[in-house]
Structures are given as C-alpha cells and as structure tokens.
C-alpha cells in the first residue's frame, strides 16, 4: 500500500514568523495535531502538539510570545507519495517521529501519521496476504511447468 492511498491532503500550515499561539489556533480550528511550518511557502519544519507543550513548559512564557521558528521541529522529515507504507513507518521509527510530510520535490502534498497507518491496518494485512498468495501461486505454476 502506498502513502498516497492513506495520506491526508488537507495540509494545515503556518508561517515561520507566526507565534505558537497563532499556530495552536490553526490546529484547534482545523482539529489537527500539527501544522507544517513554511518559510516563503517552502516547508521548513513542523509544529506538533508535543512541541507546543514543550515550548510552553520550557519557557514558562505565554504562547503568544513564543516564535514558531523556536518551537518547531526541524529539519522536516518527509516521504514521497509513491513510497510504501512500510518504508514510511520505517522512516518514522528511525527518525523518532509520528508524522511525515508528504512531498513531491519540495511541494507539500499532504501528511501521513501513525494514526493513518493504524486506521489502514486491515487493508495493509489484506495486501500482504494477497501478495503472499500470489507468490505461492507463481511457485506452484513454476513447478507445473517443470513437470
């Protein structure tokens, strides 16, 4: 199964010069757990709920006084739409992240999260089963040709 089949295409963004409060308002308004931080329209990082909590706790300042550029996670960890979910989950694991921004070159196309993987688990298992069944069928057909 490919990333493009499960990714969310409604990407919520905010400018690197915004405040954490402004970015948090976007998250709440759109009911998402992160915003992609852009610099001149180019993805530059991501601000997650965890980043907001950490910034508020670490600085003990109001969110309206914390710049997104200081609180966001960077560099941005990305994946392409044509990558497999297996490759995406491996990337999440190796990078220690729960969200990957889906890009085509430098153009953001969406986001894929661990929740997207969980939500599509049944389809992933079905695809693995189908591949295994096809592989067995090919093996049996090859044996028939040898006889």
C-alpha positions as a Markdown table, in Angstrom:
| # | Residue | x | y | z |
|---|---|---|---|---|
| 1 | Unk | 0.0 | 0.0 | 0.0 |
| 2 | Unk | 1.4 | 3.4 | -0.9 |
| 3 | Unk | 1.5 | 6.6 | 1.2 |
| 4 | Unk | -0.7 | 8.4 | -1.3 |
| 5 | Unk | -3.5 | 6.0 | -0.6 |
| 6 | Unk | -3.8 | 6.9 | 3.1 |
| 7 | Unk | -2.3 | 10.4 | 3.4 |
| 8 | Unk | -4.3 | 13.4 | 4.4 |
| 9 | Unk | -4.2 | 16.0 | 1.7 |
| 10 | Unk | -5.7 | 18.9 | 3.6 |
| 11 | Unk | -2.4 | 20.2 | 5.0 |
| 12 | Unk | -2.6 | 22.9 | 7.6 |
| 13 | Unk | 0.3 | 25.4 | 7.5 |
| 14 | Unk | 1.6 | 28.4 | 9.3 |
| 15 | Unk | 4.5 | 30.8 | 8.5 |
| 16 | Unk | 7.7 | 30.5 | 10.4 |
| 17 | Unk | 7.2 | 34.1 | 11.7 |
| 18 | Unk | 3.9 | 33.2 | 13.4 |
| 19 | Unk | 3.6 | 32.8 | 17.2 |
| 20 | Unk | 3.0 | 29.4 | 18.8 |
| 21 | Unk | -0.4 | 30.8 | 19.9 |
| 22 | Unk | -1.4 | 31.5 | 16.3 |
| 23 | Unk | -0.2 | 28.1 | 15.2 |
| 24 | Unk | -2.1 | 26.4 | 18.0 |
| 25 | Unk | -5.3 | 28.3 | 17.0 |
| 26 | Unk | -4.9 | 26.8 | 13.5 |
| 27 | Unk | -4.5 | 23.3 | 14.9 |
| 28 | Unk | -7.6 | 23.7 | 17.1 |
| 29 | Unk | -9.7 | 25.3 | 14.3 |
| 30 | Unk | -8.8 | 22.5 | 11.9 |
| 31 | Unk | -8.8 | 19.7 | 14.5 |
| 32 | Unk | -5.3 | 18.5 | 13.7 |
| 33 | Unk | -2.3 | 17.7 | 15.8 |
| 34 | Unk | 0.3 | 19.7 | 13.9 |
| 35 | Unk | 0.9 | 22.4 | 11.4 |
| 36 | Unk | 3.6 | 22.4 | 8.7 |
| 37 | Unk | 5.8 | 25.4 | 9.2 |
| 38 | Unk | 6.6 | 27.3 | 5.9 |
| 39 | Unk | 9.3 | 29.8 | 5.1 |
| 40 | Unk | 8.4 | 31.7 | 2.0 |
| 41 | Unk | 5.9 | 28.9 | 1.0 |
| 42 | Unk | 8.6 | 26.2 | 1.3 |
| 43 | Unk | 8.1 | 23.6 | 4.1 |
| 44 | Unk | 10.7 | 24.2 | 6.8 |
| 45 | Unk | 9.5 | 22.3 | 9.8 |
| 46 | Unk | 6.6 | 21.0 | 11.8 |
| 47 | Unk | 5.0 | 22.2 | 15.0 |
| 48 | Unk | 3.2 | 19.4 | 16.8 |
| 49 | Unk | 1.1 | 19.3 | 20.0 |
| 50 | Unk | 4.1 | 18.0 | 21.8 |
| 51 | Unk | 6.2 | 20.9 | 20.6 |
| 52 | Unk | 3.6 | 23.3 | 21.9 |
| 53 | Unk | 3.6 | 21.7 | 25.3 |
| 54 | Unk | 7.4 | 21.6 | 25.5 |
| 55 | Unk | 7.7 | 25.2 | 24.4 |
| 56 | Unk | 5.2 | 26.4 | 27.0 |
| 57 | Unk | 6.7 | 24.4 | 29.8 |
| 58 | Unk | 10.4 | 25.1 | 28.9 |
| 59 | Unk | 9.9 | 28.9 | 28.6 |
| 60 | Unk | 7.1 | 29.4 | 31.1 |
| 61 | Unk | 6.1 | 32.2 | 28.7 |
| 62 | Unk | 2.7 | 32.8 | 27.1 |
| 63 | Unk | 2.3 | 31.0 | 23.8 |
| 64 | Unk | 1.7 | 34.4 | 22.1 |
| 65 | Unk | 5.3 | 35.4 | 22.9 |
| 66 | Unk | 7.0 | 32.2 | 21.6 |
| 67 | Unk | 8.0 | 32.3 | 17.9 |
| 68 | Unk | 7.1 | 29.2 | 15.9 |
| 69 | Unk | 10.7 | 29.2 | 14.5 |
| 70 | Unk | 12.0 | 28.5 | 18.0 |
| 71 | Unk | 9.4 | 25.8 | 18.9 |
| 72 | Unk | 9.0 | 23.8 | 15.7 |
| 73 | Unk | 10.8 | 20.6 | 15.0 |
| 74 | Unk | 13.3 | 20.9 | 12.1 |
| 75 | Unk | 14.5 | 19.7 | 9.7 |
| 76 | Unk | 11.3 | 18.4 | 8.3 |
| 77 | Unk | 11.1 | 14.6 | 7.9 |
| 78 | Unk | 9.4 | 13.8 | 4.6 |
| 79 | Unk | 8.3 | 11.0 | 2.4 |
| 80 | Unk | 7.1 | 10.8 | -1.2 |
| 81 | Unk | 3.5 | 9.9 | -2.2 |
| 82 | Unk | 4.8 | 6.8 | -4.0 |
| 83 | Unk | 6.6 | 5.4 | -1.0 |
| 84 | Unk | 5.2 | 2.2 | 0.6 |
| 85 | Unk | 3.6 | 2.4 | 4.0 |
| 86 | Unk | 6.3 | 0.0 | 5.2 |
| 87 | Unk | 9.0 | 2.5 | 4.1 |
| 88 | Unk | 7.1 | 5.3 | 5.7 |
| 89 | Unk | 6.7 | 3.6 | 9.0 |
| 90 | Unk | 10.3 | 2.5 | 9.0 |
| 91 | Unk | 11.3 | 6.2 | 8.4 |
| 92 | Unk | 9.0 | 7.3 | 11.3 |
| 93 | Unk | 10.7 | 4.7 | 13.6 |
| 94 | Unk | 14.2 | 5.6 | 12.6 |
| 95 | Unk | 13.6 | 9.3 | 12.9 |
| 96 | Unk | 11.6 | 9.1 | 16.1 |
| 97 | Unk | 8.6 | 10.9 | 14.6 |
| 98 | Unk | 4.8 | 10.2 | 14.4 |
| 99 | Unk | 4.2 | 12.3 | 11.3 |
| 100 | Unk | 5.8 | 12.6 | 7.9 |
| 101 | Unk | 5.0 | 15.4 | 5.5 |
| 102 | Unk | 4.4 | 14.0 | 2.0 |
| 103 | Unk | 6.3 | 16.0 | -0.6 |
| 104 | Unk | 6.7 | 15.9 | -4.4 |
| 105 | Unk | 10.1 | 17.5 | -4.8 |
| 106 | Unk | 9.7 | 20.5 | -2.4 |
| 107 | Unk | 6.0 | 20.8 | -2.9 |
| 108 | Unk | 4.0 | 19.6 | 0.1 |
| 109 | Unk | 1.1 | 17.2 | -0.9 |
| 110 | Unk | -0.1 | 16.1 | 2.5 |
| 111 | Unk | 0.8 | 14.3 | 5.7 |
| 112 | Unk | 0.8 | 10.7 | 6.8 |
| 113 | Unk | 0.7 | 9.8 | 10.5 |
| 114 | Unk | 1.0 | 6.7 | 12.7 |
| 115 | Unk | -2.8 | 7.0 | 13.1 |
| 116 | Unk | -3.2 | 6.8 | 9.3 |
| 117 | Unk | -1.2 | 3.5 | 9.4 |
| 118 | Unk | -3.3 | 2.1 | 12.3 |
| 119 | Unk | -6.6 | 3.2 | 10.6 |
| 120 | Unk | -5.5 | 1.3 | 7.4 |
| 121 | Unk | -4.1 | -1.8 | 9.2 |
| 122 | Unk | -6.8 | -4.1 | 7.8 |
| 123 | Unk | -6.0 | -3.1 | 4.2 |
| 124 | Unk | -2.3 | -3.5 | 4.8 |
| 125 | Unk | -2.8 | -7.0 | 6.1 |
| 126 | Unk | -5.1 | -7.9 | 3.2 |
| 127 | Unk | -2.4 | -6.6 | 0.7 |
| 128 | Unk | 0.3 | -8.7 | 2.4 |
| 129 | Unk | -1.9 | -11.7 | 2.3 |
| 130 | Unk | -2.7 | -11.2 | -1.4 |
| 131 | Unk | 1.0 | -10.8 | -2.2 |
| 132 | Unk | 1.8 | -14.0 | -0.3 |
| 133 | Unk | -1.0 | -15.8 | -2.1 |
| 134 | Unk | 0.2 | -14.6 | -5.5 |
| 135 | Unk | 3.8 | -15.6 | -4.7 |
| 136 | Unk | 2.6 | -19.1 | -3.7 |
| 137 | Unk | 0.6 | -19.3 | -7.0 |
| 138 | Unk | 3.6 | -18.4 | -9.0 |
| 139 | Unk | 5.7 | -21.0 | -7.3 |
| 140 | Unk | 3.1 | -23.7 | -7.9 |
| 141 | Unk | 2.8 | -22.7 | -11.6 |
| 142 | Unk | 6.5 | -22.9 | -12.0 |
| 143 | Unk | 6.5 | -26.4 | -10.6 |
| 144 | Unk | 3.8 | -27.4 | -13.1 |
| 145 | Unk | 6.0 | -26.1 | -16.0 |
| 146 | Unk | 8.9 | -28.3 | -14.8 |
| 147 | Unk | 6.8 | -31.5 | -14.9 |
